[in-house]
Amino acid sequence: MVSGEDQELLLGRHTPVLQEYAPQILYPIPRHLARQNLGLSDALPFQGVDLWHAYELSWLDKSGKPVVRVGRFSVPATSPNIVESKSFKLYLNSLNNSQFSCDEDARGTITTDISAVAGADVTLRLYAADDPALAGATLQGECLDECTIEPRRGEPDAMQLEVQPGNVVEEVLYSHLLRSLCPVTGQPDWATVWLHYRGSAIMHGSLLQYIVAYREHQEFHEQCLERMFTDISMRCDVDFLHIQAFYTRRGGLDISPFRSTDGNAQPLPRLNRQ
């Protein structure tokens, strides 16, 4: 697993502002390390993407005038690596003094660099800062946050999920109470988690208790969501499952990992909370 002792890892370290283009600063974190802990093999039980929004994305046009965009990155869940978020932020800021002839020129450079580190093709859409397409989505389904629970200290455990075998349901649920901890700095990451499944009915209070158990859990965003997918799909014997976590912005970036049993399913874009 990744630790703060890795000398190349920038997370949790003081770093100066970069004044020149620096793709070498991008830092890969292999996905297989956390997946091994979940008992996952190369034949993954899910597909999906990690959806990133970059709000501090700027470069110079051919005249030297600054350009500002919001970027929406899609990193496939099948990529060998995730991109560590602080290195991602520093890389994007290293573009601030670089000149590009047009948006497409900038997009090509950025996607080439990020794809090289992720180990798979990454897509990027660029938006004007006030583009209506960036408006937050409204979640459909039932919010769990008013359920009565008995919070307790400890790690999330699949056995916290109480189900009703034989009572097959299809439902859409969400909670704004997800908090996990960075595995390097121990700092909190806040999120809304949403799921749509068909399978053995989950007792709603137990699902909320399971989500709240992540408050002391240290993993990266993508890893937390894959743990949730694995636990829920196993306990509910699902016919299908879509799950997405909408983590709030940090360092000009938010991330919304999405995993699904259906390779054609699409993630939701972003929430106002982000």
C-alpha positions as CSV (number, residue, x, y, z in Angstrom):
1,M,0.0,0.0,0.0
2,V,1.0,3.6,-0.4
3,S,2.6,5.3,2.6
4,G,4.0,8.7,3.4
5,E,7.5,7.2,3.5
6,D,7.6,7.0,-0.3
7,Q,10.0,9.7,-1.2
8,E,8.3,10.3,-4.6
9,L,4.9,10.8,-3.1
10,L,4.0,14.5,-2.8
11,L,0.9,14.1,-0.7
12,G,1.4,15.6,2.8
13,R,4.7,17.3,1.8
14,H,5.4,21.0,1.3
15,T,5.9,21.7,-2.4
16,P,6.7,24.9,-4.2
17,V,4.5,26.3,-7.0
18,L,5.7,25.0,-10.4
19,Q,6.4,27.7,-12.9
20,E,7.2,25.4,-15.9
21,Y,5.4,22.5,-17.5
22,A,6.2,19.4,-15.4
23,P,4.5,16.1,-16.6
24,Q,7.1,14.2,-14.6
25,I,5.5,15.2,-11.4
26,L,2.4,13.0,-12.0
27,Y,2.4,10.1,-9.6
28,P,0.8,6.7,-10.3
29,I,-0.7,4.5,-7.6
30,P,-1.3,0.9,-8.7
31,R,-4.9,-0.2,-8.4
32,H,-4.1,-3.9,-7.8
33,L,-2.6,-3.3,-4.3
34,A,-6.0,-2.4,-2.8
35,R,-7.9,-4.8,-5.0
36,Q,-5.9,-7.7,-3.7
37,N,-7.1,-6.9,-0.2
38,L,-10.7,-7.2,-1.5
39,G,-10.0,-10.6,-3.0
40,L,-10.4,-9.2,-6.5
41,S,-8.5,-10.7,-9.5
42,D,-7.8,-9.5,-13.0
43,A,-11.4,-10.5,-13.9
44,L,-13.1,-7.6,-12.1
45,P,-16.8,-7.9,-11.1
46,F,-17.4,-4.2,-12.2
47,Q,-16.7,-1.7,-14.9
48,G,-16.8,2.1,-14.6
49,V,-14.8,5.3,-14.5
50,D,-13.3,7.8,-12.1
51,L,-14.8,11.1,-13.0
52,W,-12.6,14.1,-12.1
53,H,-13.5,17.8,-12.4
54,A,-10.6,20.2,-12.5
55,Y,-11.7,23.8,-11.6
56,E,-8.2,25.4,-11.7
57,L,-7.2,24.7,-15.3
58,S,-5.5,27.4,-17.1
59,W,-2.9,28.1,-19.8
60,L,-1.9,30.9,-22.2
61,D,-3.3,31.3,-25.7
62,K,-1.0,32.0,-28.7
63,S,-1.1,35.7,-27.8
64,G,0.0,35.1,-24.2
65,K,-3.5,35.8,-22.7
66,P,-4.6,33.4,-20.0
67,V,-7.3,30.9,-20.8
68,V,-9.5,29.4,-18.0
69,R,-11.4,26.2,-18.4
70,V,-13.1,23.5,-16.3
71,G,-12.0,20.0,-17.2
72,R,-14.0,16.8,-16.9
73,F,-11.6,13.8,-16.9
74,S,-12.8,10.2,-17.3
75,V,-10.3,7.6,-16.1
76,P,-11.4,4.0,-16.9
77,A,-11.6,1.7,-13.8
78,T,-9.7,-0.9,-15.9
79,S,-6.6,1.4,-16.0
80,P,-3.6,-0.1,-14.1
81,N,-3.1,3.1,-12.0
82,I,-4.9,5.9,-10.4
83,V,-3.3,9.3,-10.4
84,E,-2.5,10.7,-7.0
85,S,-4.5,13.9,-6.5
86,K,-1.8,16.3,-5.3
87,S,0.5,15.4,-8.2
88,F,-2.6,15.9,-10.5
89,K,-3.2,19.4,-9.1
90,L,0.5,20.4,-9.3
91,Y,0.7,19.1,-12.9
92,L,-2.3,21.1,-14.0
93,N,-0.9,24.2,-12.4
94,S,2.4,23.7,-14.1
95,L,0.5,24.4,-17.4
96,N,-0.3,28.0,-16.3
97,N,2.6,29.6,-18.2
98,S,2.5,27.2,-21.2
99,Q,1.2,28.5,-24.5
100,F,-1.2,26.5,-26.7
101,S,-2.7,27.5,-30.0
102,C,-6.2,26.3,-29.1
103,D,-8.2,24.3,-26.6
104,E,-7.7,21.1,-28.7
105,D,-3.9,21.6,-28.6
106,A,-4.0,21.9,-24.8
107,R,-6.4,19.0,-24.5
108,G,-4.2,16.7,-26.5
109,T,-1.1,17.4,-24.3
110,I,-3.0,16.9,-21.1
111,T,-4.7,13.7,-22.1
112,T,-1.5,12.3,-23.4
113,D,0.3,13.0,-20.1
114,I,-2.5,11.7,-17.8
115,S,-3.1,8.6,-20.0
116,A,0.6,7.7,-19.8
117,V,0.5,7.7,-16.0
118,A,-2.9,6.0,-15.7
119,G,-1.8,3.3,-18.2
120,A,-5.0,3.6,-20.3
121,D,-6.7,6.2,-22.5
122,V,-8.2,9.1,-20.5
123,T,-10.7,11.4,-22.0
124,L,-11.1,15.1,-21.2
125,R,-13.9,17.5,-22.0
126,L,-13.2,21.2,-21.6
127,Y,-15.9,23.7,-20.5
128,A,-16.2,27.4,-20.1
129,A,-16.3,28.4,-16.4
130,D,-20.0,29.3,-16.6
131,D,-21.1,26.5,-18.9
132,P,-24.6,25.2,-17.8
133,A,-23.4,21.6,-18.4
134,L,-21.5,22.0,-15.1
135,A,-24.7,22.4,-13.1
136,G,-25.0,19.9,-10.2
137,A,-27.3,16.9,-10.7
138,T,-30.3,16.2,-8.4
139,L,-30.1,12.7,-7.0
140,Q,-33.1,10.4,-7.5
141,G,-34.0,7.9,-4.8
142,E,-34.5,7.7,-1.1
143,C,-32.1,9.5,1.3
144,L,-31.0,7.3,4.2
145,D,-29.9,10.1,6.5
146,E,-32.9,10.1,8.7
147,C,-32.6,6.4,9.6
148,T,-32.0,5.7,13.3
149,I,-28.7,4.0,13.9
150,E,-26.3,3.3,16.7
151,P,-22.9,4.6,15.5
152,R,-19.9,2.7,16.8
153,R,-16.2,2.9,16.3
154,G,-14.5,0.4,14.0
155,E,-13.9,-0.5,10.4
156,P,-16.6,-1.1,7.8
157,D,-17.6,-4.7,7.6
158,A,-19.8,-6.4,5.0
159,M,-21.5,-8.3,7.8
160,Q,-22.9,-4.9,9.0
161,L,-25.2,-5.1,6.0
162,E,-28.4,-6.8,7.1
163,V,-30.4,-8.2,4.2
164,Q,-33.6,-10.1,3.6
165,P,-32.8,-13.2,1.5
166,G,-35.6,-14.1,-0.9
167,N,-37.1,-10.6,-0.8
168,V,-35.8,-9.2,-4.1
169,V,-36.2,-5.5,-4.6
170,E,-35.0,-2.8,-6.9
171,E,-34.3,0.5,-5.2
172,V,-32.3,3.7,-5.4
173,L,-30.7,5.0,-2.2
174,Y,-28.2,7.7,-1.2
175,S,-26.6,9.3,1.8
176,H,-24.6,12.5,2.4
177,L,-22.9,11.1,5.5
178,L,-19.9,9.4,3.9
179,R,-16.6,10.5,5.3
180,S,-13.3,8.6,4.9
181,L,-9.7,9.4,5.7
182,C,-6.7,9.9,3.4
183,P,-4.4,6.9,3.9
184,V,-1.3,9.2,3.8
185,T,-2.3,12.3,5.7
186,G,-5.2,11.0,7.8
187,Q,-7.2,14.1,6.7
188,P,-11.0,13.7,6.2
189,D,-12.6,13.4,2.7
190,W,-16.3,14.1,2.5
191,A,-18.8,12.6,0.0
192,T,-22.3,11.7,-1.0
193,V,-22.7,8.0,-2.0
194,W,-25.5,6.9,-4.3
195,L,-26.5,3.4,-5.4
196,H,-29.1,1.6,-7.5
197,Y,-29.4,-2.1,-7.2
198,R,-31.7,-5.1,-7.6
199,G,-31.1,-8.0,-5.2
200,S,-31.9,-9.1,-1.7
201,A,-33.3,-6.1,0.2
202,I,-30.9,-4.2,2.4
203,M,-32.2,-3.0,5.7
204,H,-31.8,0.8,5.3
205,G,-30.5,1.4,8.8
206,S,-27.8,-1.2,8.4
207,L,-26.7,0.3,5.1
208,L,-26.4,3.8,6.7
209,Q,-24.5,2.3,9.7
210,Y,-22.1,0.6,7.2
211,I,-21.6,4.0,5.4
212,V,-20.9,5.8,8.6
213,A,-18.3,3.2,9.6
214,Y,-16.0,4.7,6.9
215,R,-15.5,7.7,9.2
216,E,-12.3,6.1,10.6
217,H,-11.3,4.1,7.5
218,Q,-8.2,5.1,5.6
219,E,-8.2,4.5,1.8
220,F,-8.3,6.5,-1.4
221,H,-11.6,7.5,-2.8
222,E,-11.6,4.9,-5.6
223,Q,-10.6,2.2,-3.1
224,C,-13.4,3.0,-0.7
225,L,-16.0,2.8,-3.5
226,E,-14.7,-0.5,-4.7
227,R,-14.9,-1.9,-1.2
228,M,-18.5,-0.8,-1.0
229,F,-19.3,-2.4,-4.4
230,T,-17.7,-5.7,-3.3
231,D,-19.5,-5.8,0.1
232,I,-22.9,-4.8,-1.2
233,S,-22.9,-7.1,-4.2
234,M,-21.8,-10.0,-2.1
235,R,-24.3,-9.5,0.7
236,C,-27.3,-8.7,-1.6
237,D,-26.6,-11.3,-4.3
238,V,-27.3,-8.5,-6.8
239,D,-28.7,-8.9,-10.3
240,F,-27.2,-5.5,-10.9
241,L,-25.5,-2.7,-9.0
242,H,-24.5,0.8,-9.8
243,I,-22.7,2.8,-7.2
244,Q,-21.1,6.3,-7.2
245,A,-19.4,8.4,-4.6
246,F,-19.3,12.2,-5.1
247,Y,-16.3,13.5,-3.1
248,T,-16.1,17.2,-2.4
249,R,-13.5,19.5,-3.9
250,R,-10.0,19.6,-2.6
251,G,-7.2,21.5,-4.2
252,G,-9.4,22.5,-7.2
253,L,-10.3,18.9,-7.9
254,D,-13.3,16.7,-7.1
255,I,-13.6,13.0,-7.9
256,S,-16.6,10.9,-8.4
257,P,-15.7,7.2,-8.8
258,F,-18.4,5.1,-10.4
259,R,-18.6,1.3,-10.6
260,S,-21.3,-0.9,-12.2
261,T,-22.1,-4.5,-13.2
262,D,-23.2,-3.0,-16.5
263,G,-20.5,-1.8,-18.9
264,N,-23.0,0.5,-20.6
265,A,-24.1,2.3,-17.5
266,Q,-23.0,6.0,-17.3
267,P,-22.0,8.0,-14.2
268,L,-23.9,11.0,-13.0
269,P,-21.9,14.2,-13.7
270,R,-21.5,16.1,-10.4
271,L,-23.5,17.5,-7.4
272,N,-23.9,21.0,-6.2
273,R,-22.2,20.0,-3.0
274,Q,-18.9,19.5,-4.9
